[in-house]
């Protein structure tokens, strides 16, 4: 199984998965639940935006993703 994380924007009370921003704080609990329940073998961060200006934020999403995956421990 592969897990996809994406940034987005808020519109009319919904978080739109449009890859335009860093992964929102509200999203970070979701991969923890999925990683605990499913045999995830890879995580993909879907991001658009303005490179190179957004690159530091993208690297922060990568760091945070690695931290969340490490909390799970070795994959089964």
Contact map, one row per residue, 1 for C-alpha under 8 A:
1110000000000000000000000000000000000111110000000000000000000000000000000000
1111000000000000000000000000000000000001111100000000000000000000000000000000
1111100000000000000000000000001000000001011100000000000000000000000000000000
0111110000000000000000000000000000000000001111000000000000000000000000000000
0011111000000000000000100000000000000000001111000000000000000000000000000000
0001111100000000111001100000000000000000000011100000000000000000000000000000
0000111110000000111111110000000000000000000001100000000000000000000000000000
0000011111000011111111110000000000000000000000000000000000000000000000000000
0000001111100011110110000000000000000000000000000000000000000000000000000000
0000000111111111000000000000000000000000000000000000000000000000000000000000
0000000011111111000000000000000000000000000000000000000000000000000000000000
0000000001111100000000000000000000000000000000000000000000000000000000000000
0000000001111110000000000000000000000000000000000000000000000000000000000000
0000000001111111000000000000000000000000000000000000000000000000000000000000
0000000111101111100000000000000000000000000000000000000000000000000000000000
0000000111100111110000000000000000000000000000000000000000000000000000000000
0000011110000011111000000000000000000000000000000000000000000000000000000000
0000011110000001111100000000000000000000000000000000000000000000000000000000
0000011100000000111111000000000000000000000001111000000000000000000000000000
0000001110000000011111000000000000000000000000111000000000000000000000000000
0000001110000000001111110000000000000000000000111000000000000000000000000000
0000011100000000001111110000000000000000000000100000000011001000000000000000
0000111100000000000011111011000000000000000000000000000000001000000000000000
0000001100000000000011111111000000000000000000000000000000000000000000000000
0000000000000000000000111111000000000000000000000000000000000000000000000000
0000000000000000000000011111100000000000000000000000000000000000000000000000
0000000000000000000000111111111000000000000000000000000000000000000000000000
0000000000000000000000111111111100000000000000000000000000000000000000000000
0000000000000000000000000111111110000000000000000000000000000000000000000000
0000000000000000000000000011111111000000000000000000000000000000000000000000
0010000000000000000000000011111111100000000000000000000000000000000100000000
0000000000000000000000000001111111110000000000000000000000000000000110010000
0000000000000000000000000000111111111000000000000000000000000000000000000000
0000000000000000000000000000011111111101000000000000000000000000000000000000
0000000000000000000000000000001111111111000000000000000000000000000010010000
0000000000000000000000000000000111111100000000000000000000000000000000010000
0000000000000000000000000000000011111110000000000000000000000000000000000000
1000000000000000000000000000000001111111000000000000000000000000000000000000
1000000000000000000000000000000000101111100000000000000000000000000000000011
1110000000000000000000000000000001100111111000000000000000000000000000000010
1100000000000000000000000000000000000011111000000000000000000000000000000010
1110000000000000000000000000000000000001111100000000000000000000000000000000
0111100000000000000000000000000000000001111110000000000000000000100000000000
0111100000000000000000000000000000000000011111000000000000000000000000000000
0001110000000000000000000000000000000000001111100000000000001100000000000000
0001111000000000001000000000000000000000000111110000000000000000000000000000
0000011000000000001111000000000000000000000011111000000001000000000000000000
0000000000000000001110000000000000000000000001111100000000000000000000000000
0000000000000000001110000000000000000000000000111110010000000000000000000000
0000000000000000000000000000000000000000000000011111110000000000000000000000
0000000000000000000000000000000000000000000000001111111000000000000000000000
0000000000000000000000000000000000000000000000000111111000000000000000000000
0000000000000000000000000000000000000000000000000111111100000000000000000000
0000000000000000000000000000000000000000000000001111111111000000000000000000
0000000000000000000000000000000000000000000000000011111111100000000000000000
0000000000000000000000000000000000000000000000000000111111110000000000000000
0000000000000000000001000000000000000000000000000000011111111000000000000000
0000000000000000000001000000000000000000000000100000011111111100000000000000
0000000000000000000000000000000000000000000000000000001111111110000000000000
0000000000000000000000000000000000000000000000000000000111111111000000000000
0000000000000000000001100000000000000000000010000000000011111111100000000000
0000000000000000000000000000000000000000000010000000000001111111110000000000
0000000000000000000000000000000000000000000000000000000000111111111000000000
0000000000000000000000000000000000000000000000000000000000011111111100000000
0000000000000000000000000000000000000000001000000000000000001111111110000000
0000000000000000000000000000000000000000000000000000000000000111111111000000
0000000000000000000000000000000000000000000000000000000000000011111111100000
0000000000000000000000000000001100000000000000000000000000000001111111110000
0000000000000000000000000000000100100000000000000000000000000000111111111000
0000000000000000000000000000000000000000000000000000000000000000011111111100
0000000000000000000000000000000000000000000000000000000000000000001111111000
0000000000000000000000000000000100110000000000000000000000000000000111111110
0000000000000000000000000000000000000000000000000000000000000000000011111110
0000000000000000000000000000000000000000000000000000000000000000000001011111
0000000000000000000000000000000000000011100000000000000000000000000000011111
0000000000000000000000000000000000000010000000000000000000000000000000000111
